Amino acid sequence: MAEIHPYDVLIRPVITEKSSVQSDELNQYVFEVHQDANKIQIKEAVELVFPNNVKVAKVRTMIMPAKRGQRGRRWYLRSRQWKKAIVTLEPGHTIELFNL
């Protein structure tokens, strides 16, 4: 298996009502990550990509299943399967991207 470059690990931030509350109250940030990335790679990528020297305390990952839809008798995929990471930062550290 080929090594994933740290800039390819994080795909996009996930910004929802729940993730906004998590970032404000719990210092947790949610990202869509590469399907093959592990927790160590995600931690290193977050600490490398964000410039204000953030320190990651914990990473939790989960696979979000594909969603199916139905039109008549036909089934189709509404969204593909993807991997989500919830990154908890050390107290006092923030990611400015989310605080705009």
C-alpha positions in Angstrom: 0.0 0.0 0.0 1.3 3.4 -0.9 2.0 6.0 1.8 -0.6 8.8 1.9 0.9 12.3 1.7 -0.2 14.4 4.8 -1.8 17.0 2.6 -4.0 14.3 1.0 -5.3 12.9 4.3 -7.7 15.8 5.1 -10.3 16.2 2.3 -12.6 18.9 3.7 -14.0 20.2 7.0 -17.5 19.1 7.9 -19.5 22.1 8.9 -22.9 21.4 10.4 -24.9 22.6 13.4 -23.5 19.7 15.5 -19.9 20.2 14.5 -20.2 24.0 15.2 -21.4 23.2 18.8 -18.6 20.7 19.2 -16.0 23.2 18.1 -17.3 26.0 20.4 -18.0 23.9 23.5 -15.8 20.8 23.3 -12.8 22.0 21.2 -13.5 19.2 18.7 -13.3 19.6 14.9 -14.8 17.3 12.2 -13.1 16.5 8.9 -13.8 14.2 6.0 -10.6 12.2 5.6 -9.0 9.8 3.2 -10.6 6.3 3.4 -7.2 4.6 4.1 -5.9 7.1 6.6 -5.4 5.9 10.2 -5.6 8.0 13.4 -1.8 8.6 13.6 -1.8 10.0 10.0 -4.8 12.2 10.7 -3.1 13.6 13.9 0.1 14.4 12.0 -1.8 16.0 9.1 -3.8 18.3 11.4 -0.7 19.4 13.2 1.1 20.0 9.9 -1.6 21.7 7.9 -2.8 24.3 10.4 -0.2 26.9 11.0 -0.7 28.1 14.6 1.0 25.0 16.1 -2.2 23.1 17.2 -1.7 20.1 19.4 -4.1 17.1 18.9 -5.2 15.3 22.1 -7.4 12.6 20.5 -8.7 11.4 17.2 -11.9 9.4 16.7 -12.8 8.0 13.3 -15.9 6.4 11.8 -17.1 5.2 8.4 -20.3 7.0 7.3 -22.3 4.5 5.2 -23.6 5.2 1.7 -27.1 6.4 1.5 -29.6 4.8 -0.9 -32.7 6.2 -2.5 -35.5 4.8 -4.4 -37.5 6.1 -7.4 -40.2 3.7 -8.3 -38.7 0.2 -8.3 -35.2 1.5 -8.9 -32.6 1.9 -6.2 -29.7 4.3 -6.5 -26.9 5.8 -4.4 -27.7 9.3 -3.0 -24.3 9.6 -1.4 -21.1 7.5 -1.4 -19.4 6.0 1.7 -16.9 8.3 3.4 -14.7 8.4 6.5 -15.2 11.0 9.2 -12.7 12.1 11.9 -13.4 14.0 15.0 -10.3 15.7 16.2 -10.0 16.9 19.8 -7.4 19.6 20.5 -5.5 20.3 23.7 -7.0 23.0 25.9 -6.1 26.5 24.7 -5.6 25.4 21.0 -8.0 26.3 18.3 -8.3 26.1 14.5 -9.0 29.5 13.0 -10.6 28.1 9.9 -13.7 27.2 11.9 -13.9 30.4 13.9 -14.6 32.8 11.0 
